[in-house]
């Protein structure tokens, strides 16, 4: 009986030693990471990027562009220009009609001067400066 207890005790001790040895292995691989930026540096960098983005967007919004096409669907707050087979909707405030819009009618070929971005899919995000009959 004493031998059985000794063998059992040794077996349990062996299992515990094996389990402990396996669990203490370092299974992570070492990595080299760049030092983390301090909170102040991170805030400054984020603010600089936001300022750069805002400045670039303002420059795009303020730069004047022109587009020539056939005007149609003139309303109190917008008109549509067809250019190269695509339709572009130009919106404006009803109390601030663009210069020259009153002088053109549906079907006229015009040159629109505007700021901002115009797209066939997205809403117009700028200002119509003028609408003039193309020559």
Rosetta blueprint (number, residue, H / E / L):
1 X L
2 X H
3 X H
4 X H
5 X H
6 X H
7 X H
8 X H
9 X H
10 X H
11 X H
12 X H
13 X H
14 X H
15 X H
16 X H
17 X H
18 X H
19 X H
20 X H
21 X H
22 X H
23 X H
24 X L
25 X L
26 X L
27 X L
28 X L
29 X L
30 X L
31 X L
32 X L
33 X L
34 X L
35 X L
36 X L
37 X L
38 X L
39 X H
40 X H
41 X H
42 X H
43 X H
44 X H
45 X H
46 X H
47 X H
48 X H
49 X H
50 X H
51 X H
52 X H
53 X H
54 X H
55 X H
56 X H
57 X H
58 X H
59 X H
60 X H
61 X H
62 X H
63 X L
64 X E
65 X E
66 X E
67 X E
68 X E
69 X E
70 X E
71 X E
72 X E
73 X L
74 X L
75 X L
76 X L
77 X L
78 X E
79 X E
80 X E
81 X E
82 X E
83 X E
84 X L
85 X L
86 X E
87 X E
88 X E
89 X E
90 X E
91 X E
92 X L
93 X L
94 X L
95 X L
96 X L
97 X L
98 X L
99 X E
100 X L
101 X H
102 X H
103 X H
104 X L
105 X L
106 X L
107 X L
108 X L
109 X E
110 X E
111 X E
112 X E
113 X E
114 X E
115 X E
116 X L
117 X L
118 X L
119 X L
120 X L
121 X L
122 X L
123 X L
124 X L
125 X L
126 X L
127 X E
128 X E
129 X E
130 X E
131 X E
132 X E
133 X E
134 X L
135 X L
